[in-house]
Amino acid sequence: MRGRITGEGDLLVEGSVEGEINVGGDITLSGVVEGDIETRGAVHIASGARVRGNVRSDDVSLDEGAEFAGELSADFELPADLQASSPAGAASTARRR
C-alpha cells in the first residue's frame, strides 16, 4: 500500500506500507514499512518486520530479528534515582540509528 494511514484505532501491518502512519491506538508491525510512524499508543515491531523511518511513541518494543533503521523518539519521565544526574528531571528522548 502507498499513501498515508490515519485513524484512532489499533493497526496491524502484515504486508507492505510505503508512507506515513499516524494513529491513536497500538501498532503491530510484522511486514515492511517505509515511512514515519507516530502513535499515542504502543508500537511493536515483530521478528521479521522491517521498518525504515522515524518512530514516535512512548511505548516501543522490538523483537529479536526485527530490523529498524531510523530515529526513535519517546518522551518519558526518568525514575527518581536517575533524575539527579539529568538536568532538572527533564524528559528524555531515545534515539537509535
N, C-alpha and C positions, 0 to 999 in steps of 0.2 A: 504494500500500500504506500502511496506517496501523498503527502499533504500534512495537515495539522489535525491532531486529535485533541479535543477538549471535552470536558464534561465534569460532573460532580461525583460520579460513582467510581467503583473499582475498575481496573483494566487488566486483562490478561493478554499478553502478546506472545503468540506461538509461532507466528510467521515472520514476515519482514516488514519493517516500517522505515521509511525514509522521510523524516520531517519532525516537527516539534510535537511533544506530548505534554499537555498541561491539564491535569485532572485533580479533583479534590479528594479522591479516595486512594486506596492502595494500588500499587502497580506491581505486577509479577511479570518478569521478562524471561522467556525461555527460547526466544527466537533471536532475530537480528534487528538492532535499532541503530540507525544513523541519524542523529539529531539530538537536540537538547530535551531533557526531561525535567519537569517540575511538578511537585505534588505537595499537598498538605498532609498526605498520608505517608505510608511506608513504600519504599522501593526494594524489591527483592530481585536480584539478578541470579538466576539459577545456573547450575552447572551446564555448560554447553552453550549458554547465551553469549552473544557478542554485542557490546554497546560501544559506539564511538560517538561521543558527545558529552556535554556537561550535564551533571545530575544535581538537582537541588531538592533536598528533602531532609527532614530532621531525623529520619529513621531509614538507614540504608544497610542492606546486607548483601554480601557477595558469597556465593557458594564456591567451593573449590572447583576449579575447572571453568569458571566464568571468565570472560575476557572483558576488560573495561579500559578504554582509552579516553581520557578527558579530565575535567575538573569535577571534584566532588565538593559541594558546598552544603554545610549543615550548621545551623545555629543551635547551640545548646549551652546550658549552664554547667560550669565545671563543679565537681564536688568541692565541698568546703576545704578539704585538706590541700587541694590544688590551687584554690583561688589566691592563696598567699603569694604564689610565685607568678601570678598573672596580673597584668595591670588593672587594678580596680575591679577585679572579678568580671572582666569583660567576657562577652560571649565569644566563642571560638569558631573558626572556620577551618574545616578539614579539607585538604586538597591532596589528590593523588593523580599522578600522570602515568 
